[in-house]
Amino acid sequence: MLKTFNFRVVVEYLPLFFQCAWATIWLSGISLLGALLVGIVACLMRLGTSKLLSRIAGIYIEIIRSTPLLAQIYFLYFGLPSLGIHLSETATGIIALTFNSGAYMAEIIRAGIQAIPYGQIEAGTASGLSFYHRMRFVVLPQALGTTIPPMLGQAIVLVKDSALLSLISIMELTRAGQLLASDRLMPAEGFLTTAVFYLVLYFILKAICQWSQERLIFRESR
């Protein structure tokens, strides 16, 4: 394989790959922050005292988790314009990744909240804290701390899912591999290089997670 693998062409296309890798990073970063915010809001709605808000959050989570991300991207990209709503490719991609990953984040955070000893919640109630303040000062800091590993897993999934944005012509890593493969008819060089870049991003995320866990106040005793 190495005898036929054209490293010269890969080197020639490296500037494009680095540019698209940066696009993948910032698209995924913005989507991840949005997903975390959406997940927290959806989780609080589902655990709150309002049955209506809880039902709305539950419907959102079930719809997102039971449909493919590709179908959601296509709905936003092709379906919304037919309804008179026009978004750019970049906005479509960020919204799709945000709300898709947000549903999974909501369930991860909910699991972390439900793992908090109920006595702490009762203590917050006895101290006169409202539901919002109990969540903000007592529950959420601990829940977020204990859910770092599964959140990392979801972040990795989000980065890999961003490859689907190439289908709506967003210039990210997979799109760079597609361009190399189509321009030079070299799919091995194009997609193997893409895979290497994704592998590097994975190890970076893994290192960040390990660094964060070592410095969290709320972590499991060793």
BADOTI-942041 format. One line per field, with one value per residue: residue number from 1; residue in one letter; x, y, z of N, C-alpha, C in turn. Coordinates in nm, 4 decimals. Atoms other than C-alpha are relative to their C-alpha. Example, Ala and Ser with C-alpha at 12.3 -4.5 7.8 and 13.67 -1.06 7.14 Angstrom:
! BADOTI-942041
resi	[1|2] $
resn	[A|S] $
nc1	[0.0890|-0.0820] $
nc2	[-0.1190|-0.1190] $
nc3	[0.0000|-0.0060] $
cac1	[1.2300|1.3670] $
cac2	[-0.4500|-0.1060] $
cac3	[0.7800|0.7140] $
cc1	[0.0900|-0.0770] $
cc2	[0.1200|0.1090] $
cc3	[0.0000|0.0730] $
***
This chain:
! BADOTI-942041
resi	[1|2|3|4|5|6|7|8|9|10|11|12|13|14|15|16|17|18|19|20|21|22|23|24|25|26|27|28|29|30|31|32|33|34|35|36|37|38|39|40|41|42|43|44|45|46|47|48|49|50|51|52|53|54|55|56|57|58|59|60|61|62|63|64|65|66|67|68|69|70|71|72|73|74|75|76|77|78|79|80|81|82|83|84|85|86|87|88|89|90|91|92|93|94|95|96|97|98|99|100|101|102|103|104|105|106|107|108|109|110|111|112|113|114|115|116|117|118|119|120|121|122|123|124|125|126|127|128|129|130|131|132|133|134|135|136|137|138|139|140|141|142|143|144|145|146|147|148|149|150|151|152|153|154|155|156|157|158|159|160|161|162|163|164|165|166|167|168|169|170|171|172|173|174|175|176|177|178|179|180|181|182|183|184|185|186|187|188|189|190|191|192|193|194|195|196|197|198|199|200|201|202|203|204|205|206|207|208|209|210|211|212|213|214|215|216|217|218|219|220|221|222] $
resn	[M|L|K|T|F|N|F|R|V|V|V|E|Y|L|P|L|F|F|Q|C|A|W|A|T|I|W|L|S|G|I|S|L|L|G|A|L|L|V|G|I|V|A|C|L|M|R|L|G|T|S|K|L|L|S|R|I|A|G|I|Y|I|E|I|I|R|S|T|P|L|L|A|Q|I|Y|F|L|Y|F|G|L|P|S|L|G|I|H|L|S|E|T|A|T|G|I|I|A|L|T|F|N|S|G|A|Y|M|A|E|I|I|R|A|G|I|Q|A|I|P|Y|G|Q|I|E|A|G|T|A|S|G|L|S|F|Y|H|R|M|R|F|V|V|L|P|Q|A|L|G|T|T|I|P|P|M|L|G|Q|A|I|V|L|V|K|D|S|A|L|L|S|L|I|S|I|M|E|L|T|R|A|G|Q|L|L|A|S|D|R|L|M|P|A|E|G|F|L|T|T|A|V|F|Y|L|V|L|Y|F|I|L|K|A|I|C|Q|W|S|Q|E|R|L|I|F|R|E|S|R] $
nc1	[0.0833|-0.0846|-0.0649|0.0923|0.0537|-0.0688|-0.0194|-0.0217|0.1307|0.0505|-0.0702|0.0514|0.1341|-0.0002|0.0609|0.1454|0.0407|-0.0122|0.1084|0.1255|-0.0068|0.0365|0.1449|0.0624|-0.0185|0.0854|0.1393|0.0300|-0.0063|0.1221|0.1121|-0.0103|0.0455|0.1450|0.0610|-0.0033|0.1041|0.1296|0.0157|0.0326|0.1367|0.0931|-0.0025|0.0734|0.1414|0.0519|0.0027|0.0713|0.1326|0.1013|0.0223|-0.0028|-0.1395|-0.0604|0.0456|-0.0634|-0.1393|-0.0007|0.0298|-0.1193|-0.1071|0.0358|-0.0022|-0.1391|-0.0713|0.0595|-0.0152|-0.1416|-0.0503|0.0031|0.1367|0.0193|-0.0734|0.0724|0.1228|-0.0355|-0.0609|0.0924|0.1388|0.0321|0.0236|0.1346|0.0896|-0.0318|-0.1104|-0.1250|-0.1198|-0.1239|-0.0475|-0.0675|0.1021|0.0729|-0.0834|-0.0139|0.1295|0.0253|-0.0883|0.0344|0.1224|-0.0162|-0.0831|0.0648|0.0921|-0.0807|-0.0544|0.1071|0.0114|-0.1224|0.0088|0.1083|-0.0548|-0.0888|0.0814|0.0691|-0.0986|-0.0301|0.0782|0.1198|-0.0137|-0.0522|0.1116|0.0864|-0.0672|0.0201|0.1396|0.0150|-0.0671|0.0820|-0.0401|0.0996|-0.0430|-0.1062|-0.1235|-0.0510|-0.0672|-0.1176|-0.1064|-0.0191|0.0097|-0.0678|-0.1465|-0.0403|0.0432|-0.0895|-0.1296|0.0028|0.0375|-0.1031|-0.0332|0.0991|0.0056|-0.1101|0.0441|0.0943|-0.0759|-0.0678|0.1050|0.0361|-0.1066|0.0107|0.1247|-0.0164|-0.0347|0.1215|0.0208|-0.0567|0.1075|0.0636|-0.1090|-0.0790|-0.1410|-0.0591|-0.1016|0.0439|0.0106|-0.1357|-0.0297|0.0796|-0.0585|-0.1224|0.0374|0.0633|-0.0910|-0.1138|0.0429|-0.0815|0.0809|-0.0796|-0.0730|0.0930|0.0748|-0.0936|-0.0458|0.1124|0.0082|-0.1118|0.0343|0.1009|-0.0667|-0.0718|0.1010|0.0472|-0.0981|0.0004|0.1171|-0.0255|-0.0963|0.0714|0.0864|-0.0812|-0.0494|0.1126|0.0399|-0.0995|0.0117|0.1364|0.0220|0.0924|-0.0416|0.0072|-0.1171|-0.0857] $
nc2	[-0.1212|-0.1182|-0.0225|-0.0716|-0.1172|-0.1191|-0.0960|-0.1332|-0.0631|-0.0292|-0.1194|-0.1114|-0.0354|-0.0220|-0.1289|0.0135|0.0828|-0.0795|-0.0982|0.0698|0.0489|-0.1137|-0.0168|0.1055|-0.0306|-0.1090|0.0418|0.0942|-0.0706|-0.0794|0.0935|0.0653|-0.0959|-0.0099|0.1255|0.0014|-0.0918|0.0609|0.1170|-0.0437|-0.0534|0.1110|0.0825|-0.0706|0.0047|0.1353|0.0308|-0.1055|0.0286|-0.0227|0.1190|-0.0396|-0.0149|0.1323|0.0757|-0.0588|0.0444|0.1426|0.0187|-0.0440|0.0986|0.1247|-0.0209|-0.0112|0.1264|0.1076|-0.0294|-0.0165|-0.1366|-0.0375|-0.0430|-0.1306|-0.0973|-0.0188|-0.0745|-0.1415|-0.0569|0.0043|-0.0145|-0.1345|-0.0971|0.0149|-0.0653|-0.1424|-0.0279|0.0225|-0.0059|0.0333|0.1365|0.0032|-0.0080|0.1268|0.1028|-0.0243|0.0262|0.1439|0.0646|-0.0471|0.0592|0.1455|0.0343|-0.0516|0.1006|0.0998|-0.0679|-0.0106|0.1290|0.0188|-0.0873|0.0514|0.1141|-0.0537|-0.0622|0.1039|0.0716|-0.0798|0.0452|-0.0809|-0.0763|-0.1331|-0.0777|-0.0305|-0.1034|-0.1256|-0.0385|-0.0440|-0.1291|-0.1010|-0.0221|0.0345|0.1059|-0.0545|-0.0174|0.1339|0.0535|-0.0798|-0.0018|0.1276|0.1211|-0.0043|0.0095|0.1379|0.0828|-0.0250|0.0587|0.1462|0.0423|-0.0377|0.1080|0.0185|-0.1194|0.0117|0.0938|-0.0685|-0.0987|0.0731|0.0348|-0.1224|-0.0315|0.0944|-0.0286|-0.1202|0.0439|-0.0015|-0.1340|-0.0033|0.0280|-0.1272|-0.0810|-0.0754|0.0360|0.0563|0.1008|0.1002|-0.0669|-0.0080|0.1316|0.0168|-0.0814|0.0653|0.1223|-0.0312|-0.0759|0.0815|0.1402|0.0712|0.0124|0.0482|-0.1134|-0.0987|0.0382|0.0407|-0.1250|-0.0470|0.0845|-0.0345|-0.1260|0.0291|0.0733|-0.1005|-0.0728|0.0897|0.0053|-0.1307|-0.0013|0.0943|-0.0639|-0.1069|0.0631|0.0481|-0.1185|-0.0592|0.0873|-0.0090|-0.1294|-0.0247|0.0131|0.1110|0.1180|0.1223|0.0256|0.1088] $
nc3	[0.0000|-0.0102|0.1280|0.0883|-0.0711|0.0497|-0.1089|0.0554|0.0169|-0.1344|-0.0459|0.0794|-0.0479|-0.1444|-0.0388|0.0031|-0.1133|-0.1220|0.0021|-0.0274|-0.1381|-0.0836|0.0153|-0.0797|-0.1425|-0.0480|0.0154|-0.1082|-0.1273|-0.0161|-0.0142|-0.1303|-0.1005|0.0162|-0.0441|-0.1461|-0.0454|0.0317|-0.0862|-0.1358|0.0012|0.0210|-0.1206|-0.1049|0.0369|-0.0203|-0.1436|-0.0705|-0.0553|0.1027|0.0819|0.1404|0.0410|-0.0054|0.1166|0.1185|0.0009|0.0282|0.1428|0.0740|-0.0171|0.0671|0.1451|0.0441|-0.0193|0.0805|0.1427|0.0367|0.0139|0.1407|0.0319|-0.0624|0.0811|0.1255|-0.0273|-0.0191|0.1200|0.1131|-0.0417|-0.0487|0.1091|0.0553|-0.0950|0.0002|-0.0930|0.0730|-0.0832|0.0699|-0.0257|-0.1297|-0.1048|0.0012|-0.0614|-0.1438|-0.0642|0.0024|-0.0969|-0.1339|-0.0523|-0.0048|-0.1152|-0.1205|-0.0541|-0.0714|-0.1173|-0.0996|-0.0688|-0.0783|-0.1171|-0.0854|-0.0735|-0.1026|-0.1040|-0.0767|-0.0804|-0.1191|-0.1161|-0.0187|-0.1233|0.0316|0.0533|-0.1143|-0.0789|0.0712|-0.0186|-0.1383|-0.0148|0.0651|0.1386|0.1011|0.0917|0.0847|-0.0777|-0.0364|0.1175|0.0349|-0.1003|-0.0687|0.0817|0.1299|-0.0064|-0.0232|0.1130|0.1129|-0.0315|0.0107|0.1348|0.0967|0.0951|0.1073|0.0832|0.0939|0.1022|0.0871|0.0767|0.1070|0.0967|0.0711|0.0958|0.1113|0.0715|0.0826|0.1351|0.0811|0.0541|0.1349|0.0944|0.0378|0.0585|-0.0977|0.0109|-0.1216|0.0290|0.0960|0.1297|0.0541|0.0556|0.1217|0.1062|0.0455|0.0707|0.1287|0.0856|0.0442|0.0074|-0.0992|-0.1218|-0.1131|-0.0549|-0.0538|-0.1199|-0.1052|-0.0616|-0.0817|-0.1193|-0.0885|-0.0647|-0.1010|-0.1085|-0.0791|-0.0776|-0.1066|-0.1086|-0.0659|-0.0885|-0.1094|-0.0906|-0.0698|-0.0999|-0.1106|-0.0713|-0.0729|-0.1101|-0.1068|-0.0666|-0.0458|-0.1437|-0.0198|0.0730|-0.0803|-0.0832|0.0514] $
cac1	[0.0000|0.2804|0.4335|0.1220|0.0303|0.1149|0.2553|0.3456|-0.0188|-0.1098|0.1566|0.0248|-0.3248|-0.2150|-0.2984|-0.6552|-0.6734|-0.5467|-0.7964|-1.0803|-0.9577|-0.9840|-1.3363|-1.4256|-1.2850|-1.4739|-1.7961|-1.7801|-1.6799|-1.9709|-2.2105|-2.0791|-2.1299|-2.4783|-2.5531|-2.4452|-2.6739|-2.9652|-2.9029|-2.9095|-3.2296|-3.4012|-3.2923|-3.4242|-3.7509|-3.7867|-3.7103|-3.9072|-4.2464|-4.4303|-4.5864|-4.6223|-4.2533|-4.1524|-4.3619|-4.2218|-3.8653|-3.9444|-4.0932|-3.7899|-3.5461|-3.7362|-3.7768|-3.4075|-3.2854|-3.5184|-3.4324|-3.0997|-2.8873|-2.8678|-3.2477|-3.2411|-2.9748|-3.1699|-3.4903|-3.3188|-3.1368|-3.4072|-3.7277|-3.7096|-3.6667|-3.9952|-4.1523|-4.0019|-3.7103|-3.3692|-3.0467|-2.6877|-2.5089|-2.2982|-2.5976|-2.7822|-2.4912|-2.4434|-2.8151|-2.8395|-2.5371|-2.6448|-2.9959|-2.8973|-2.6201|-2.8268|-3.0825|-2.8108|-2.6500|-2.9862|-3.0024|-2.6403|-2.6958|-3.0240|-2.8432|-2.5806|-2.8473|-3.0346|-2.7095|-2.6792|-2.7803|-3.1345|-3.0317|-2.8415|-3.1520|-3.3579|-3.0965|-3.1210|-3.5000|-3.4785|-3.2450|-3.5127|-3.3505|-3.5836|-3.5722|-3.3592|-3.1098|-3.0884|-2.9998|-2.7540|-2.5632|-2.6073|-2.6974|-2.5604|-2.1963|-2.1764|-2.3726|-2.1515|-1.8405|-1.9451|-2.0617|-1.7360|-1.6463|-1.9812|-1.9811|-1.6393|-1.7839|-2.0659|-1.8185|-1.6233|-1.9455|-2.0301|-1.6913|-1.7324|-2.0930|-1.9705|-1.8483|-2.2114|-2.1972|-1.9896|-2.3151|-2.4402|-2.1097|-1.9603|-1.5814|-1.4741|-1.2375|-1.4430|-1.5089|-1.1328|-1.0936|-1.3739|-1.2076|-0.8716|-1.0384|-1.2403|-0.9692|-0.6904|-0.8950|-0.7107|-0.9673|-0.7082|-0.4960|-0.7974|-0.9856|-0.6869|-0.5548|-0.9009|-0.9027|-0.5594|-0.6802|-0.9885|-0.7651|-0.5509|-0.8639|-0.9782|-0.6537|-0.6642|-1.0174|-0.9113|-0.6157|-0.8395|-1.0807|-0.8072|-0.6624|-1.0060|-1.0873|-0.7637|-0.8571|-1.2252|-1.3296|-1.6151|-1.4539|-1.4637|-1.2323|-0.9394] $
cac2	[0.0000|0.2421|0.1906|0.3253|0.5819|0.9284|1.1278|1.4167|1.4846|1.4615|1.7210|1.9401|1.9299|1.9732|2.3479|2.2614|1.9898|2.2256|2.4903|2.2387|2.0927|2.4397|2.4674|2.1328|2.2481|2.5774|2.4314|2.1489|2.3844|2.6219|2.3299|2.1653|2.4807|2.5189|2.1527|2.1884|2.4887|2.3172|2.0014|2.1866|2.3714|2.0562|1.8630|2.1290|2.1401|1.7634|1.7521|2.0657|2.0900|2.1985|1.8977|2.0899|2.1870|1.8362|1.6867|1.9322|1.8455|1.4758|1.5001|1.6956|1.4405|1.1413|1.2903|1.3772|1.0440|0.8391|1.0054|1.0073|1.3198|1.3114|1.3360|1.6314|1.8078|1.7504|1.8781|2.2006|2.2436|2.1421|2.1495|2.4900|2.6871|2.5381|2.6874|3.0278|2.9971|3.0360|2.9621|2.9503|2.6172|2.7033|2.8056|2.4916|2.2721|2.4361|2.4222|2.0573|1.9519|2.1636|2.0283|1.6714|1.6579|1.8665|1.5870|1.3405|1.5955|1.6403|1.2693|1.2611|1.5572|1.4096|1.0880|1.2939|1.4906|1.1782|1.0332|1.3179|1.2000|1.3155|1.4353|1.7240|1.8343|1.8118|2.0192|2.2848|2.2834|2.3131|2.6098|2.7891|2.7558|2.7605|2.4885|2.7145|2.7948|2.4307|2.3336|2.6182|2.6008|2.2431|1.9955|2.1117|2.1715|1.8160|1.6661|1.8328|1.7170|1.3519|1.3509|1.4689|1.1224|1.0621|1.4245|1.3658|1.0653|1.2800|1.5507|1.2929|1.1739|1.5356|1.5909|1.2741|1.3633|1.6942|1.4902|1.4774|1.8524|1.7796|1.6658|2.0257|2.1562|2.2871|2.2935|2.0666|1.7696|1.5139|1.7657|1.8108|1.4370|1.4372|1.7189|1.5404|1.2161|1.3806|1.6187|1.3595|1.0356|0.9265|0.8139|0.6320|0.9433|1.1665|0.9664|0.8154|1.1683|1.2689|0.9746|1.0720|1.4262|1.2928|1.0588|1.3543|1.5455|1.2416|1.2209|1.5953|1.5649|1.2643|1.4572|1.7539|1.5242|1.3627|1.7040|1.8309|1.5294|1.5660|1.9235|1.8895|1.9472|1.7002|1.3750|1.0196|0.9254|0.7103] $
cac3	[0.0000|0.0915|-0.2525|-0.4216|-0.1547|-0.2891|0.0028|-0.2264|-0.3068|0.0629|0.1465|-0.1337|0.0162|0.3794|0.3896|0.2874|0.5538|0.8245|0.7179|0.7249|1.0552|1.2085|1.0658|1.2248|1.5590|1.5765|1.4369|1.6901|1.9715|1.9152|1.8748|2.1924|2.3988|2.2537|2.3198|2.6826|2.7268|2.5513|2.7535|3.0855|2.9945|2.8655|3.1747|3.4127|3.2192|3.2411|3.6139|3.6987|3.8627|3.5467|3.3749|3.0486|3.0317|3.1355|2.8566|2.5990|2.6995|2.6901|2.3402|2.2157|2.3588|2.2219|1.8732|1.8459|1.9819|1.7625|1.4290|1.2397|1.2472|0.8686|0.8449|1.0855|0.8773|0.5583|0.7201|0.8270|0.4966|0.2488|0.4539|0.6229|0.2953|0.1730|0.4864|0.4140|0.6580|0.4951|0.6828|0.5671|0.5468|0.8512|1.0619|0.9549|1.0556|1.3958|1.4782|1.3741|1.5800|1.8779|1.9098|1.8264|2.0850|2.3308|2.3653|2.4649|2.6967|2.8698|2.9506|3.0655|3.2984|3.4228|3.5156|3.7008|3.8887|3.9913|4.1241|4.3778|4.7274|4.7966|5.1395|4.9818|4.7946|5.1130|5.2927|5.0228|5.0526|5.4297|5.3873|5.1888|4.8469|4.5479|4.2808|4.0601|4.3375|4.4493|4.0948|4.0496|4.3780|4.5011|4.2285|3.8928|4.0027|4.1340|3.8444|3.5839|3.7663|3.7734|3.4124|3.2531|3.1107|2.9348|2.8186|2.6655|2.4865|2.3527|2.2497|2.0508|1.8877|1.7997|1.6353|1.4300|1.3437|1.2055|0.9076|0.7910|0.7318|0.4231|0.2614|0.2646|0.1255|0.4512|0.4279|0.7130|0.7386|0.5504|0.2751|0.2371|0.1891|-0.0664|-0.2617|-0.2706|-0.3766|-0.6543|-0.7805|-0.8014|-0.8030|-0.4896|-0.2301|-0.0166|0.0245|0.0826|0.3408|0.5218|0.5786|0.7025|0.9438|1.0807|1.1524|1.3341|1.5354|1.6458|1.7525|1.9512|2.1493|2.2156|2.3587|2.5652|2.7097|2.7952|2.9753|3.1833|3.2702|3.3743|3.5888|3.7848|3.8783|3.9534|4.3114|4.2794|4.1730|4.2913|4.5727|4.4704] $
cc1	[0.0864|0.0697|-0.0879|-0.0582|0.0824|0.0093|0.0167|-0.1316|-0.0598|0.0636|-0.0515|-0.1350|-0.0043|-0.0547|-0.1524|-0.0490|0.0096|-0.1105|-0.1334|-0.0016|-0.0379|-0.1497|-0.0746|0.0080|-0.0963|-0.1477|-0.0412|0.0004|-0.1250|-0.1202|0.0015|-0.0458|-0.1516|-0.0713|-0.0029|-0.1084|-0.1395|-0.0262|-0.0377|-0.1439|-0.1018|-0.0074|-0.0795|-0.1500|-0.0600|-0.0107|-0.0795|-0.1396|-0.1120|-0.0144|0.0065|0.1433|0.0721|-0.0381|0.0647|0.1451|0.0099|-0.0252|0.1214|0.1098|-0.0309|0.0041|0.1436|0.0707|-0.0533|0.0093|0.1476|0.0384|-0.0055|-0.1386|-0.0276|0.0715|-0.0751|-0.1304|0.0292|0.0471|-0.0967|-0.1451|-0.0367|-0.0172|-0.1383|-0.1054|0.0275|0.1116|0.1308|0.1188|0.1216|0.0402|0.0640|-0.0995|-0.0798|0.0788|0.0118|-0.1298|-0.0275|0.0855|-0.0375|-0.1213|0.0060|0.0791|-0.0635|-0.0950|0.0757|0.0646|-0.1039|-0.0129|0.1236|-0.0061|-0.1083|0.0480|0.0935|-0.0762|-0.0658|0.0959|0.0397|-0.0844|-0.1170|0.0070|0.0529|-0.1102|-0.0944|0.0614|-0.0150|-0.1417|-0.0232|0.0645|-0.0756|0.0381|-0.1121|0.0544|0.1174|0.1318|0.0564|0.0765|0.1317|0.1150|0.0301|0.0141|0.0869|0.1536|0.0492|-0.0344|0.0934|0.1367|0.0037|-0.0327|0.1032|0.0336|-0.1067|-0.0159|0.1143|-0.0380|-0.0957|0.0697|0.0727|-0.0998|-0.0375|0.1048|-0.0081|-0.1262|0.0115|0.0407|-0.1212|-0.0267|0.0624|-0.1076|-0.0788|0.1082|0.0706|0.1437|0.0543|0.0864|-0.0427|-0.0131|0.1375|0.0411|-0.0763|0.0610|0.1279|-0.0336|-0.0577|0.0942|0.1087|-0.0351|0.0852|-0.0777|0.0788|0.0732|-0.0945|-0.0595|0.0887|0.0554|-0.1089|-0.0083|0.1113|-0.0301|-0.1055|0.0610|0.0755|-0.0979|-0.0512|0.0976|0.0111|-0.1163|0.0203|0.0960|-0.0659|-0.0886|0.0797|0.0538|-0.1103|-0.0374|0.0962|-0.0147|-0.1402|-0.0087|-0.0864|0.0429|-0.0013|0.1277|0.0779|0.0511] $
cc2	[0.1258|0.0303|0.0807|0.1256|0.1221|0.1054|0.1420|0.0750|0.0356|0.1268|0.1236|0.0489|0.0286|0.1365|-0.0044|-0.0804|0.0772|0.1054|-0.0656|-0.0586|0.1120|0.0249|-0.1053|0.0319|0.1088|-0.0319|-0.0927|0.0698|0.0818|-0.0911|-0.0683|0.0922|0.0177|-0.1243|-0.0096|0.0897|-0.0585|-0.1197|0.0374|0.0485|-0.1125|-0.0897|0.0652|0.0016|-0.1370|-0.0359|0.1014|-0.0411|0.0188|-0.1236|0.0328|0.0107|-0.1345|-0.0834|0.0524|-0.0464|-0.1477|-0.0295|0.0382|-0.1060|-0.1281|0.0148|0.0027|-0.1345|-0.1126|0.0254|0.0220|0.1469|0.0451|0.0480|0.1378|0.1093|0.0292|0.0766|0.1487|0.0634|0.0073|0.0296|0.1413|0.1024|-0.0121|0.0607|0.1497|0.0392|-0.0371|0.0212|-0.0319|-0.1431|-0.0105|0.0041|-0.1294|-0.1089|0.0162|-0.0309|-0.1495|-0.0717|0.0379|-0.0724|-0.1522|-0.0415|0.0473|-0.0994|-0.1060|0.0613|0.0096|-0.1295|-0.0293|0.0821|-0.0489|-0.1192|0.0474|0.0632|-0.1048|-0.0836|0.0775|-0.0504|0.0938|0.0853|0.1405|0.0901|0.0393|0.1091|0.1367|0.0513|0.0545|0.1358|0.1126|0.0298|-0.0411|-0.1119|0.0476|0.0108|-0.1337|-0.0592|0.0732|-0.0181|-0.1365|-0.1156|0.0067|-0.0031|-0.1425|-0.0893|0.0178|-0.0608|-0.1496|-0.0484|0.0392|-0.1147|-0.0246|0.1229|0.0012|-0.0944|0.0650|0.1067|-0.0660|-0.0392|0.1226|0.0353|-0.0935|0.0253|0.1226|-0.0361|0.0018|0.1374|0.0155|-0.0223|0.1246|0.1031|0.0912|-0.0499|-0.0416|-0.1189|-0.1013|0.0590|0.0136|-0.1324|-0.0268|0.0777|-0.0628|-0.1234|0.0291|0.0735|-0.0891|-0.1479|-0.0877|-0.0105|-0.0469|0.1148|0.0989|-0.0406|-0.0563|0.1230|0.0593|-0.0781|0.0339|0.1300|-0.0219|-0.0736|0.0962|0.0788|-0.0846|-0.0012|0.1343|0.0097|-0.0921|0.0603|0.1116|-0.0571|-0.0469|0.1157|0.0615|-0.0834|0.0101|0.1277|0.0326|-0.0175|-0.1212|-0.1157|-0.1183|-0.0171|-0.1178|-0.0847] $
cc3	[0.0000|-0.1317|-0.0945|0.0651|-0.0372|0.1108|-0.0534|-0.0168|0.1361|0.0542|-0.0727|0.0523|0.1503|0.0414|0.0001|0.1187|0.1314|0.0078|0.0360|0.1407|0.0967|-0.0069|0.0816|0.1482|0.0450|-0.0190|0.1136|0.1352|0.0275|0.0226|0.1368|0.1123|-0.0068|0.0499|0.1521|0.0573|-0.0239|0.0909|0.1417|0.0077|-0.0139|0.1233|0.1127|-0.0292|0.0313|0.1477|0.0803|0.0440|-0.1028|-0.0878|-0.1486|-0.0513|-0.0002|-0.1212|-0.1280|-0.0113|-0.0339|-0.1470|-0.0851|0.0070|-0.0766|-0.1514|-0.0520|0.0079|-0.0877|-0.1508|-0.0324|-0.0124|-0.1450|-0.0416|0.0593|-0.0796|-0.1287|0.0209|0.0135|-0.1306|-0.1183|0.0398|0.0417|-0.1126|-0.0627|0.0912|0.0102|0.0938|-0.0693|0.0940|-0.0857|0.0335|0.1384|0.1150|0.0088|0.0709|0.1507|0.0735|0.0071|0.1042|0.1428|0.0557|0.0026|0.1238|0.1305|0.0628|0.0788|0.1243|0.1111|0.0794|0.0846|0.1283|0.0951|0.0821|0.1112|0.1143|0.0882|0.0835|0.1261|0.1178|0.0285|0.1265|-0.0245|-0.0544|0.1122|0.0861|-0.0664|0.0151|0.1399|0.0247|-0.0692|-0.1436|-0.0949|-0.0884|-0.0857|0.0765|0.0478|-0.1176|-0.0259|0.0984|0.0622|-0.0982|-0.1251|0.0091|0.0214|-0.1182|-0.1192|0.0247|-0.0207|-0.1399|-0.1054|-0.0958|-0.1062|-0.0884|-0.1008|-0.1133|-0.0978|-0.0842|-0.1164|-0.1083|-0.0829|-0.1051|-0.1202|-0.0816|-0.0895|-0.1426|-0.0922|-0.0609|-0.1381|-0.1053|-0.0374|-0.0347|0.0991|-0.0060|0.1357|-0.0409|-0.1058|-0.1397|-0.0642|-0.0613|-0.1285|-0.1165|-0.0538|-0.0832|-0.1381|-0.0948|-0.0597|-0.0182|0.0912|0.1307|0.1211|0.0667|0.0674|0.1330|0.1111|0.0713|0.0892|0.1304|0.0993|0.0750|0.1089|0.1195|0.0902|0.0870|0.1158|0.1176|0.0720|0.0982|0.1196|0.1017|0.0798|0.1094|0.1208|0.0830|0.0852|0.1214|0.1171|0.0817|0.0484|0.1513|0.0288|-0.0893|0.0931|0.0783|-0.0552|0.1169] $
***
